[in-house]
Amino acid sequence: LDGSNITVWKYRSLLPVKIDPVTLKEGGTPLYRAERLEKEVGVRRVYVKHEGLNPSGSFKDRGMTVGVTKALELGRKAVACASTGNTSASMAMYAAKAGLKAYVLLPAGKVALGKVAQALMHGAKVIGIDGNFDDALRIVREVCSREPIYLLNSINPFRPEGQKTIAYEIADEIGVPDRVVLPVGNAGNISAIYKGFKELREVGLTDSMPKMTGIQAEGAAPIYRAFKEGKEDITPMENPETIATAIRIGNPVSAKKALRAIYSTNGLAEVVSDSEIIEAQKFLAAKEGIGVEPASAASVAGLRKLAANGMLDPDETIVCVVTGNLLKDPETVVRVCGEPVKVEASVEAVIRAMRA
Ligand code: F0G
């Protein structure tokens, strides 16, 4: 396979598909050393894995390349998902490549503009529902049980198989870190990355596991709440709300798996406020040159909070997974940064504006 060495399909022997993959060269994302962030949080080594640099701009592509390939292998003609945006953008893109019909259900008015634009342009049938993500997921599961449509949410077991390659890539590049920090919404990704590291241990490539550390938004934090009480499962939150619309989820479908991943690695769950999320987004963009969407910045916001609360060992090696690209959500950027200043078209006016 041409170029396979830099994609998810580098790990083909560990991925459960038989046919040639539907690939857009996903995976192989950069792992940046984040020195200013290290200083800030007082930890020896902090890396940021920029999943926003996947073809559709999020980590979802790792799962979709496998999930859509599986749909073809099974002879399916149509695929569907519920989404807070990124899953739908990615599914639409891979369905286009595969020649499959795509249907996406979104919570109307609560999906970042860039993501809707992608789903539309890649040719999916986009249906907004008057409800939240949890409602959309319940409905699409029922629809797919009645209609001959292949469901591609992360309850589909092949999606996490692709996403577990995040763990393989990290281990390939720097070995198994002490801690992996990532945002948690529907809880598929934390479970998938945990599985990836667990497999490396099971085949004897390592005997260590990273402390899996899940970060949620304050207004959408059922897993954090369960963790605080030492519970194995969550109580769903009825009306989740956060500026990080990607993780605006009250009833995560993989909650139990996520909690197991956290407990069994001696990891942590933490919550961050919307303003902490935006501050972290700005810090990453302006101090590290890493442009991410709000949900992704939750991992860094969580890291800062854990550091401030003395929860981190200064000798740790930490990887923050940032999950989606800055360009996904331009409307929030304009809201929090303001519009550019506007001046008359003269040298004097421009210099005045520069000095202001
Ligand atoms: N970060 C981003 C940018 C996301 O889009 C998502 C989930 C997450 C983090 C959380 O990952 O659900 O595996 O815990 N987005 C889904 C979607 C729900 O529909 O795009 P998770």
Residues whose N, C-alpha, C, O or C-beta is under 5 A from the ligand:
A	BS01	F0G	A82 S83 T84 G85 N86 T87 S88 P183 V184 G185 N186 A187 G188 N189 I190 A246 A295 S296 T323 G324
